[in-house]
């Protein structure tokens, strides 16, 4: 019969902010090198709701962080080249593993978590009632108005 040990906390990571901010909204994503990426919201000195992506080393220390124009509300995804894709209230972002903002794509409404197609195309739904296909350079390939919000993560077919 298998035995189970009581789990021990190896480390924790604290985010600093005013009152209860920043808030972590996303689930973590883990890169091939073990870096943990997680996003949330911070309050600026002008009381503006900004986003923040944290890159955390596997030992729990901060590797880097990057502020975005609005709260990061979805789980980041990591492409085969290591680039990180995430969405906020109005934008889809592409960020290099070394913290460089590669591009952002703007709509008027919230994006769902994107999915990556075999050719590198990003697919994401939006609360503006459109699915979006965006190429790896951040250019719109297509979108189509369906008239209803798309609050769910895009899923790539496994067939």
Backbone bond lengths (Angstrom), bond angles and torsions (degrees), N, CA, C in turn:
res aa  C-N    CA-C-N  psi(-1)  N-CA   C-N-CA  omega(-1)  CA-C   N-CA-C  phi
1 X - - - 1.443 - - 1.536 108.35 -
2 X 1.344 117.06 134.65 1.467 118.68 -178.63 1.527 111.08 -68.86
3 X 1.308 114.31 151.14 1.465 119.84 175.40 1.519 108.78 -112.36
4 X 1.285 115.30 152.01 1.453 120.74 -178.53 1.513 109.29 -123.75
5 X 1.314 115.13 135.56 1.452 120.17 176.19 1.520 109.44 -97.14
6 X 1.297 115.45 152.32 1.455 120.11 174.66 1.522 108.28 -67.90
7 X 1.343 117.40 127.58 1.468 118.74 -179.54 1.529 110.93 -66.52
8 X 1.311 114.97 145.76 1.460 121.83 176.70 1.514 109.06 -113.99
9 X 1.311 116.34 135.55 1.455 121.57 176.96 1.520 108.76 -69.01
10 X 1.339 117.08 122.01 1.464 121.09 179.48 1.516 111.64 -85.06
11 X 1.321 116.41 -38.62 1.458 120.80 178.00 1.514 109.38 -166.23
12 X 1.313 115.53 165.57 1.459 121.80 172.36 1.519 107.28 -138.63
13 X 1.301 115.34 159.20 1.463 121.10 -178.75 1.519 107.95 -126.88
14 X 1.315 116.70 125.01 1.462 121.41 -179.79 1.513 110.17 -105.67
15 X 1.322 115.30 139.25 1.457 121.25 173.10 1.517 107.01 -106.69
16 X 1.326 116.18 140.56 1.456 120.42 -176.84 1.511 110.30 -103.17
17 X 1.306 115.67 145.96 1.454 120.24 177.45 1.509 111.16 -174.37
18 X 1.312 115.53 -179.57 1.451 121.40 177.66 1.521 109.35 -78.99
19 X 1.298 116.92 134.77 1.452 123.10 177.85 1.525 109.68 53.01
20 X 1.317 117.70 -118.41 1.465 120.32 -178.56 1.522 112.39 -95.75
21 X 1.331 117.51 3.46 1.462 119.34 179.39 1.507 108.87 -97.29
22 X 1.290 121.48 147.14 1.451 126.61 6.65 1.522 112.39 -78.65
23 X 1.292 113.38 159.40 1.451 121.98 177.63 1.517 109.09 -112.32
24 X 1.306 116.77 142.00 1.459 121.44 175.24 1.523 107.25 -98.42
25 X 1.334 116.29 118.65 1.457 121.51 -178.57 1.523 112.76 -101.90
26 X 1.310 117.69 -28.46 1.461 119.60 -170.97 1.522 111.66 -95.90
27 X 1.311 114.42 160.12 1.458 120.37 168.62 1.522 107.17 -78.93
28 X 1.312 118.05 156.05 1.466 118.86 178.79 1.526 111.89 -75.23
29 X 1.324 114.81 152.19 1.467 122.92 170.95 1.520 105.99 -123.28
30 X 1.319 117.28 142.85 1.461 120.99 -175.38 1.518 109.66 -117.94
31 X 1.340 115.99 124.04 1.455 122.44 178.38 1.518 111.37 -76.77
32 X 1.326 115.97 167.23 1.467 120.55 -178.67 1.519 112.73 -61.87
33 X 1.343 117.36 -26.60 1.462 121.01 178.60 1.525 112.50 -86.11
34 X 1.338 117.54 3.72 1.453 122.02 179.16 1.518 114.54 91.87
35 X 1.335 117.84 -3.35 1.464 120.25 177.89 1.522 109.53 -65.90
36 X 1.312 115.96 135.63 1.461 122.74 179.94 1.524 107.66 -102.63
37 X 1.334 116.64 126.91 1.463 122.11 -179.97 1.522 108.54 -112.81
38 X 1.335 115.90 129.73 1.457 121.03 178.58 1.526 108.33 -146.22
39 X 1.326 116.25 143.32 1.460 120.37 -176.61 1.505 112.63 -120.96
40 X 1.340 114.85 162.31 1.453 120.27 179.35 1.505 111.67 -167.33
41 X 1.326 115.42 -150.40 1.463 121.74 -177.05 1.518 109.60 -130.67
42 X 1.311 115.83 147.38 1.460 122.91 172.88 1.523 107.50 -132.20
43 X 1.304 116.69 154.56 1.459 121.36 177.51 1.524 107.83 -99.50
44 X 1.329 116.54 126.34 1.460 120.58 178.25 1.523 109.74 -78.93
45 X 1.320 116.33 170.46 1.464 120.73 178.01 1.521 111.57 -65.26
46 X 1.328 117.96 -19.31 1.467 122.23 176.80 1.528 111.72 -93.26
47 X 1.342 117.15 14.89 1.466 123.13 -177.75 1.520 112.70 60.64
48 X 1.306 116.89 31.47 1.456 121.48 175.29 1.524 108.40 -96.91
49 X 1.316 115.80 138.35 1.457 122.33 179.64 1.524 108.75 -80.80
50 X 1.319 117.46 104.53 1.461 122.80 178.54 1.520 109.04 -103.37
51 X 1.330 116.07 165.85 1.448 120.78 175.21 1.512 110.50 -105.00
52 X 1.324 115.24 162.80 1.454 119.73 176.07 1.519 108.75 -147.84
53 X 1.335 115.25 128.89 1.455 121.83 173.33 1.519 107.34 -101.45
54 X 1.326 116.23 128.13 1.455 121.99 177.41 1.522 108.67 -106.84
55 X 1.333 116.07 133.19 1.462 122.65 170.66 1.526 105.59 -109.73
56 X 1.322 115.86 116.18 1.459 121.63 -173.11 1.523 108.59 -115.86
57 X 1.331 116.11 129.68 1.462 120.99 176.99 1.527 109.88 -65.27
58 X 1.325 116.36 159.79 1.465 120.58 -176.79 1.528 112.83 -66.05
59 X 1.345 117.90 -12.19 1.464 120.95 175.99 1.530 112.25 -94.84
60 X 1.346 117.52 4.18 1.455 121.81 176.25 1.511 115.87 93.18
61 X 1.326 118.10 2.80 1.466 120.42 178.20 1.528 109.87 -91.95
62 X 1.324 115.05 151.13 1.459 120.31 -179.87 1.524 110.02 -71.56
63 X 1.325 115.83 125.38 1.466 120.90 173.90 1.519 109.08 -84.95
64 X 1.335 116.29 -50.55 1.455 122.98 174.54 1.521 109.31 -166.67
65 X 1.334 115.27 167.99 1.464 120.87 172.41 1.519 107.90 -140.38
66 X 1.322 115.87 157.93 1.462 121.81 -177.48 1.523 108.77 -143.48
67 X 1.342 116.54 126.41 1.461 120.66 176.70 1.519 110.49 -83.86
68 X 1.330 115.08 145.37 1.463 122.68 175.95 1.531 108.43 -121.34
69 X 1.329 116.34 170.27 1.464 121.83 -174.80 1.524 114.43 -67.87
70 X 1.315 117.87 -23.37 1.465 120.93 178.41 1.526 109.10 -152.30
71 X 1.320 115.90 169.13 1.463 122.07 -173.33 1.523 112.24 -54.99
72 X 1.318 115.67 139.05 1.466 122.20 174.42 1.523 106.29 -86.05
73 X 1.314 115.55 116.23 1.462 119.92 -170.98 1.523 113.53 -112.50
74 X 1.316 117.11 -2.21 1.462 120.08 -177.54 1.524 110.33 -126.32
75 X 1.312 114.84 164.08 1.454 120.80 178.48 1.521 110.18 -72.92
76 X 1.343 117.77 130.96 1.466 119.28 175.86 1.528 110.35 -64.05
77 X 1.324 115.75 151.60 1.460 120.22 170.68 1.521 107.45 -120.51
78 X 1.314 115.85 152.98 1.458 121.04 -175.28 1.519 108.41 -120.64
79 X 1.336 115.63 125.04 1.465 121.64 179.71 1.527 109.94 -80.00
80 X 1.325 115.97 168.93 1.464 120.91 -179.27 1.523 112.29 -62.90
81 X 1.346 118.12 -24.83 1.467 120.83 177.13 1.527 112.49 -85.54
82 X 1.336 117.65 1.92 1.456 122.23 178.71 1.515 114.69 92.01
83 X 1.336 117.86 -9.84 1.465 119.64 178.70 1.522 109.99 -65.49
84 X 1.327 114.94 146.03 1.450 122.41 -177.17 1.521 108.42 -106.72
85 X 1.332 116.60 132.36 1.458 122.03 177.16 1.522 108.01 -118.20
86 X 1.325 115.52 134.39 1.453 120.27 179.45 1.509 109.24 -152.66
87 X 1.312 115.97 163.34 1.458 118.89 -179.05 1.515 110.86 -128.18
88 X 1.327 113.02 156.08 1.455 122.07 178.63 1.522 107.59 -124.02
89 X 1.315 116.04 -162.69 1.466 119.20 -179.50 1.520 112.71 -62.25
90 X 1.324 118.39 -32.89 1.467 120.89 -174.46 1.520 114.55 -130.86
91 X 1.324 118.93 -5.81 1.461 120.08 -172.17 1.517 112.09 -136.80
92 X 1.322 113.43 153.56 1.452 123.15 168.20 1.522 105.64 -109.37
93 X 1.333 117.55 130.45 1.463 122.47 -174.85 1.525 111.29 -115.15
94 X 1.340 114.97 147.91 1.458 122.84 168.62 1.523 107.08 -119.77
95 X 1.333 116.14 123.82 1.457 121.84 -176.17 1.519 108.18 -130.24
96 X 1.331 116.31 135.98 1.464 120.48 178.37 1.528 109.58 -74.92
97 X 1.344 117.60 161.43 1.467 119.93 177.70 1.528 112.65 -63.98
98 X 1.334 116.97 -13.60 1.466 121.54 179.48 1.520 112.98 -102.13
99 X 1.356 116.86 19.61 1.469 123.50 172.64 1.522 114.71 82.96
100 X 1.287 120.34 9.50 1.464 121.69 179.75 1.527 109.90 -86.11
101 X 1.344 115.93 126.44 1.455 120.15 173.64 1.519 107.50 -73.53
102 X 1.327 117.23 115.74 1.461 121.58 -177.39 1.519 111.07 -85.64
103 X 1.327 117.03 -43.35 1.458 121.95 176.07 1.520 109.65 -168.21
104 X 1.338 114.47 165.54 1.461 120.84 170.58 1.521 108.02 -137.89
105 X 1.314 115.50 149.88 1.461 122.46 179.11 1.524 106.83 -123.58
106 X 1.338 116.97 129.06 1.460 122.01 -171.94 1.525 112.48 -108.96
107 X 1.329 115.64 137.58 1.465 122.95 165.05 1.521 106.57 -127.94
108 X 1.297 116.82 -177.41 1.460 120.42 179.96 1.515 113.45 -91.52
109 X 1.299 117.49 -6.64 1.457 120.57 -174.65 1.517 111.06 -135.16
110 X 1.301 115.05 174.05 1.452 124.07 -176.31 1.532 111.65 -66.58
111 X 1.341 116.05 139.24 1.458 122.20 174.66 1.518 110.50 -93.90
112 X 1.320 115.86 152.90 1.457 121.35 168.05 1.528 107.92 -86.78
113 X 1.328 116.65 172.21 1.466 119.41 174.97 1.518 108.96 -62.53
114 X 1.327 118.12 135.42 1.460 119.95 -179.56 1.525 112.17 -81.31
115 X 1.311 114.74 164.81 1.461 123.25 170.15 1.523 106.62 -124.17
116 X 1.322 116.80 152.91 1.463 121.90 -178.47 1.520 108.95 -109.12
117 X 1.337 116.20 126.13 1.452 121.40 175.76 1.519 111.16 -79.65
118 X 1.327 116.50 169.31 1.467 121.44 -178.88 1.518 112.93 -59.74
119 X 1.337 117.19 -30.00 1.468 120.84 -179.74 1.527 112.75 -89.94
120 X 1.343 117.93 7.19 1.458 121.86 179.36 1.514 114.45 90.74
121 X 1.338 117.54 -1.95 1.461 120.66 177.73 1.523 109.78 -68.32
122 X 1.327 115.58 136.65 1.460 121.49 175.01 1.518 108.77 -94.33
123 X 1.310 116.42 136.05 1.455 122.59 177.55 1.525 107.78 -120.29
124 X 1.333 115.89 128.44 1.462 119.94 179.76 1.511 109.73 -147.31
125 X 1.311 115.45 143.99 1.450 121.15 172.71 1.512 109.44 -91.70
126 X 1.322 116.21 164.58 1.457 120.89 -178.77 1.519 109.80 -142.98
127 X 1.314 115.58 155.74 1.456 120.34 176.96 1.520 111.78 -71.51
128 X 1.337 118.06 -6.07 1.469 120.08 176.56 1.528 111.65 -82.79
129 X 1.336 117.53 5.65 1.457 121.77 176.09 1.509 114.28 83.73
130 X 1.338 117.94 21.41 1.460 120.90 -179.10 1.524 110.78 -130.63
131 X 1.331 117.05 135.12 1.457 119.25 163.17 1.531 107.86 -82.14
132 X 1.323 116.23 145.76 1.461 121.71 -179.00 1.521 109.78 -122.02
133 X 1.334 115.79 141.27 1.460 123.10 169.41 1.524 105.77 -117.89
134 X 1.326 116.19 120.19 1.462 122.11 -174.89 1.519 107.70 -125.73
135 X 1.346 116.65 130.35 1.463 118.14 -177.99 1.524 110.75 -75.04
136 X 1.320 116.37 171.54 1.463 122.03 -174.87 1.522 113.18 -65.15
137 X 1.346 117.94 -12.77 1.463 121.64 176.29 1.521 112.42 -94.18
138 X 1.328 117.95 1.30 1.456 121.57 177.94 1.510 114.99 90.06
139 X 1.332 117.74 10.84 1.464 121.35 179.63 1.524 110.45 -96.80
140 X 1.323 115.33 141.56 1.455 121.32 179.44 1.524 110.31 -66.87
141 X 1.323 116.88 126.15 1.466 121.29 172.63 1.513 109.29 -89.48
142 X 1.337 116.33 -46.98 1.454 120.97 175.92 1.523 109.58 -165.59
143 X 1.313 114.69 160.14 1.463 122.63 167.91 1.520 106.52 -150.49
144 X 1.304 115.96 159.13 1.456 119.59 -177.14 1.522 108.45 -146.61
145 X 1.318 116.77 126.60 1.458 121.02 179.12 1.511 111.36 -76.10
146 X 1.323 116.84 120.48 1.462 120.51 177.70 1.525 111.69 -107.49
147 X 1.332 116.68 -6.43 1.453 120.47 174.30 1.516 116.18 84.82
148 X 1.314 118.37 -1.13 1.461 122.00 179.06 1.520 109.33 -131.09
149 X 1.333 116.39 149.52 1.459 120.68 176.23 1.523 110.48 -60.01
150 X 1.327 115.68 148.34 1.464 121.69 176.48 1.527 106.84 -122.79
151 X 1.334 117.41 81.35 1.455 119.88 -174.41 1.527 114.21 -87.05
152 X 1.328 117.59 2.67 1.452 120.15 -173.61 1.520 111.85 -104.33
153 X 1.313 114.96 155.58 1.454 121.57 179.23 1.522 110.76 -63.19
154 X 1.337 114.75 138.84 1.462 119.92 172.81 1.523 108.16 -70.47
155 X 1.320 117.24 143.75 1.455 121.64 -179.45 1.511 108.66 -126.93
156 X 1.323 115.79 128.65 1.455 120.48 178.76 1.519 109.52 -81.81
157 X 1.299 116.46 138.58 1.455 121.43 178.32 1.521 110.11 -66.20
158 X 1.304 116.44 139.97 1.457 121.29 178.05 1.519 111.90 -94.53
159 X 1.320 117.61 -0.74 1.464 121.00 -178.51 1.504 111.68 -82.99
